[in-house]
Amino acid sequence: MRGRATRRAVTKTYVERLLWDSGCARVAGVDEVGMGPLAGPVVAAAVVFAPGRALKGIADSKQLTRRARERLAAEIRQRAIGVGLGIIEPLEIDRVNIYQAGLKAMRLALEALPFVPDHVVVDARHIPGINVPQTRYGHGDAFVYSIAAASIVAKVHRDEVMRQFDEAYPQYGFRRHVGYATREHLAALRVHGPCPLHRRSFAPCAAASDVVVVPAPAAVESAARSSVIAIDIATSPAVATDAH
């Protein structure tokens, strides 16, 4: 029962406070979303709060309603001292594989911060290529405050991107399932085949690749794609990367 309650609401900054007390003033929580869908980008977020600036109601984005996520994402952006996003699009997902795409998205999110954090806390995985101390937490999005906040920001951004893409490709129903393998989505794939948003390295998309899809009008697709990069974060480089 205690585990269930923890997943529903992350109200403590226990991990962050330990790091703050050790002299790490800027602790960045990092998480990615969109690893499982058949279509659309992987999106990662990095979020940094100042000590004593926590919000109530922060939880793993998967445990929240859409309305709660959108409200909290707006509050996180107002309260946090740094928010960065990293986005990997389907073509690169197919090129490097979904696991590597998730890692790269998290690294890009850290690089998008307006400063170099003192420490990074991340959900389960080690992020290669950064010169910042990091700590991994299994199921970190369920109990580490800043990781949960990052999951909310990333989820809200990705869902909005997919709703924009629904205007370019209404036949797939992206507005409703945001790219996940629902019955509706799989049926649309069988009828229409994959579009440029689909991950061809994923089996259902590969199986439907012999069906030809008519490309969306360039103007509509461009308008949808612009929402991916129209993010209100600083663009200055932040995280120093390793040479490897």
C-alpha positions, -999 to 999 in steps of 0.1 A, spaced: 0 0 0 28 24 8 44 18 -26 11 27 -43 8 59 -23 43 69 -32 36 65 -69 5 86 -67 21 117 -52 57 127 -48 56 154 -22 91 152 -7 124 163 -20 144 139 1 170 130 -26 174 166 -36 178 178 0 206 153 6 224 167 -25 216 203 -15 230 197 19 262 183 4 268 215 -16 251 207 -48 229 237 -53 217 229 -88 203 193 -89 189 184 -123 162 157 -126 161 140 -160 135 117 -176 124 107 -211 90 98 -225 79 82 -258 101 51 -258 72 28 -265 50 45 -292 51 34 -328 52 71 -340 66 104 -330 97 116 -312 114 106 -280 113 137 -257 134 142 -225 133 170 -200 158 182 -174 144 202 -145 162 221 -118 146 236 -87 162 259 -62 162 247 -26 128 254 -10 110 260 -43 92 227 -45 56 223 -57 28 202 -43 12 174 -63 43 164 -83 41 127 -93 51 103 -121 34 117 -152 18 83 -159 -1 86 -127 -17 119 -134 -46 130 -156 -40 151 -187 -54 182 -169 -32 177 -139 -1 172 -160 -7 204 -181 -14 224 -150 18 211 -132 39 215 -163 30 252 -165 38 256 -128 71 237 -130 82 261 -158 74 291 -136 89 277 -104 120 259 -117 153 278 -122 161 257 -153 142 236 -178 157 219 -209 142 197 -235 159 171 -258 140 157 -288 150 128 -311 128 123 -342 117 90 -358 144 89 -385 172 91 -359 154 66 -336 155 41 -365 191 49 -372 205 46 -337 178 23 -320 153 34 -294 176 28 -264 203 50 -277 177 76 -288 165 78 -252 200 84 -239 207 111 -264 175 129 -257 184 131 -220 218 144 -228 204 170 -251 179 181 -224 208 187 -200 227 206 -227 196 228 -232 197 240 -196 209 276 -191 237 265 -167 257 234 -159 241 215 -130 261 203 -100 245 169 -100 221 149 -122 195 124 -109 181 102 -136 155 75 -139 173 41 -140 199 47 -167 234 62 -168 236 91 -193 269 88 -213 288 118 -226 283 143 -198 309 157 -174 285 160 -144 282 136 -115 250 116 -118 230 91 -97 206 66 -111 174 56 -93 152 27 -103 117 39 -108 130 74 -101 100 90 -118 79 76 -90 97 89 -59 125 114 -69 109 148 -70 128 165 -98 128 133 -120 90 132 -116 88 169 -126 109 162 -157 86 134 -167 56 158 -165 73 184 -186 84 159 -212 51 141 -214 31 174 -218 54 186 -246 54 153 -265 16 150 -263 12 185 -277 36 177 -305 15 146 -314 -17 166 -313 -2 191 -337 9 162 -360 -27 150 -360 -35 179 -383 -10 167 -408 -20 130 -406 -56 128 -393 -61 93 -406 -40 78 -378 -57 94 -348 -26 108 -332 -46 133 -312 -62 104 -293 -33 79 -288 -2 101 -293 15 74 -312 10 44 -290 0 10 -303 -38 12 -297 -63 -9 -317 -72 22 -336 -36 30 -345 -28 -5 -356 -59 -7 -378 -49 27 -394 -14 13 -401 -28 -17 -419 -50 5 -441 -28 35 -447 7 22 -441 34 42 -421 38 80 -425 71 99 -419 63 100 -382 63 62 -378 94 43 -365 101 19 -393 124 -2 -370 93 -10 -349 77 -43 -360 41 -31 -366 54 -2 -388 78 -25 -407 50 -50 -413 28 -22 -428 56 -6 -449 43 -21 -482 12 2 -480 19 36 -496 8 67 -477 1 100 -493 24 126 -478 8 155 -458 8 189 -474 42 205 -468 27 236 -451 7 215 -426 36 192 -418 59 222 -414 35 239 -390 32 208 -369 69 202 -369 76 237 -358 60 229 -325 88 205 -318 114 232 -318 93 261 -304 103 256 -268 108 284 -243 142 274 -229 176 289 -231 196 278 -261 231 284 -247 253 253 -243 253 240 -207 267 206 -201 303 199 -210 305 166 -228 333 140 -228 355 135 -258 341 100 -263 
